[in-house]
């Protein structure tokens, strides 16, 4: 029981903690989307993947008693949905945006359908990594209790940067995304590379869902994602297809989610609808700033949206 | 199989027989229930689904349910399906946002079907005759929660996570605050509005922020209190439930909570419909209300952290509600900006429609109804 109040310090601490807690699903989904888009395809179905991952992780954790098995199952569920999307977009004349929206609706509906019996039970949660042991304030200790999946996301972000920059495989992915014709001439299989990227990206999205249901907020409900999977797609554009920038962008979006509640907690009550909308406003701003018909975006894979 | 004359005749006869049985089954009362979210959310929808399960125990009632119906034209489709396909005579669209325009529109198309809306939006004369409204004075149970919370708090800071600043929500916030301040006159209630009925991430964020500010008892008015109950339990503070019994989610910190008892309300309606009464004939009242005394609402059993003095005060308040002498909103009462809202000597009884359009927060609430 803590009787101490930290007053105004609650706002920065809340935003910082919210950035890490709330940013994790953004991070994992945006890394998955980043990988997918680097290979030249878009997967808008990641919102459905996120929900499917959240539901699967919760259900399997509840049934098996081990949250880690749940995380693995979420990854597998994401990969399965991803393979459907990958198969669809590998067919000729299939539009990846339309297929993605279909997958979004399918994943969402399927997760709701299978998830009905798991809304009520309480599943075992992932243990947090405590980095706040040095502080006597319970608020700081709680804020610095970090999700292991956040750590996983940070590691994946740096590995992905290294892979894209300095490995043969990473170069192949970039070649496939920038110029499929050139990649084909090099002897790289475009469809196989894209298949692997989409499946791996969806698996990450599924694990992002596991963070929602097994760590924060730590429950399976149908409203759990509230569009975070779609925002993560915008976030990849914001991050210029750079995995490490995806990390910073995710923290920013996660922090934006926490602004409204933490300001109200210290008694600032005006404009809370506006503050609550800040992640969405941020998404819109990103789109407005980055969209221009005069130039293509720096860093955008050349074949993205080209239908080839 | 070749369809010959004999098979055709048998099939036709069977169909006729079916028709006859369904005519005979007409003394069965078919009731449709529509929920905005899933049926087992530990919250608002679960409370109604339990009510539906309760009324279905009567052998002559057939309950038809549909969950997770959005407050859009989707609910109109659901209502029409229940009427046309299931033959529903009475429909209970339970969510606040179903009323206008959806219920009003469908009610005009089906003047023989009765529509009962949960909430305080029906106005006599303005709305169709086959529409009625029912609601419970759950603020009585919330007041009792407040009394227990006022005893339990050490910091004197209580937190209330609410969805939207509408009268029903404000009434609960005010009742909780008045209850808490009856036990601890210095207690304050910090309110956070999340903006919508089901926002799990924002609710967790709000709970965390309040706990960081030193709040040591939380309660809420959102569709599903699950995330808030679990967050409070994880951080080791006390919590009062809402809508349904949440003690399983917070075995250590759960104090008590306001719960609905819809099976009683639905059973009453079913019996009236069976007896041939209706809203249109004026034999079922358009407004049905009730509190602890009428059995519309109840309080959760006390959790392990509730001490004897708190129980004594809470039981005393409950007893006064039961014998009808308790008035929650009575003068002199100031709002949290210092303005007098109820002058000394004036009382608002629970039935006062004035309370159903409440737009103020009482002294002791930290927060504002302005968005």
Interface residues (C-beta under 8 A of the other chain):
Chain A: X1 X2 X3 X4 X5 X6 X7 X10 X13 X14 X17 X18 X22 X112 X116 X117 X119 X120 X122 X138 X139 X142 X143 X212 X216 X217 X218 X219 X221 X222 X223 X224 X226 X228 X257 X258 X260 X261 X262 X264 X265 X266 X267 X269 X270 X271 X272 X273 X276
Chain B: X37 X38 X39 X40 X41 X42 X46 X68 X154 X155 X157 X159 X190 X191 X192 X193 X194 X195 X198 X199 X200 X201 X202 X203 X204 X205 X206 X208 X209 X210 X211 X212 X213 X214 X216 X224 X226 X227 X230 X231 X234 X235 X236 X237 X248 X249 X366 X367 X368 X370 X371
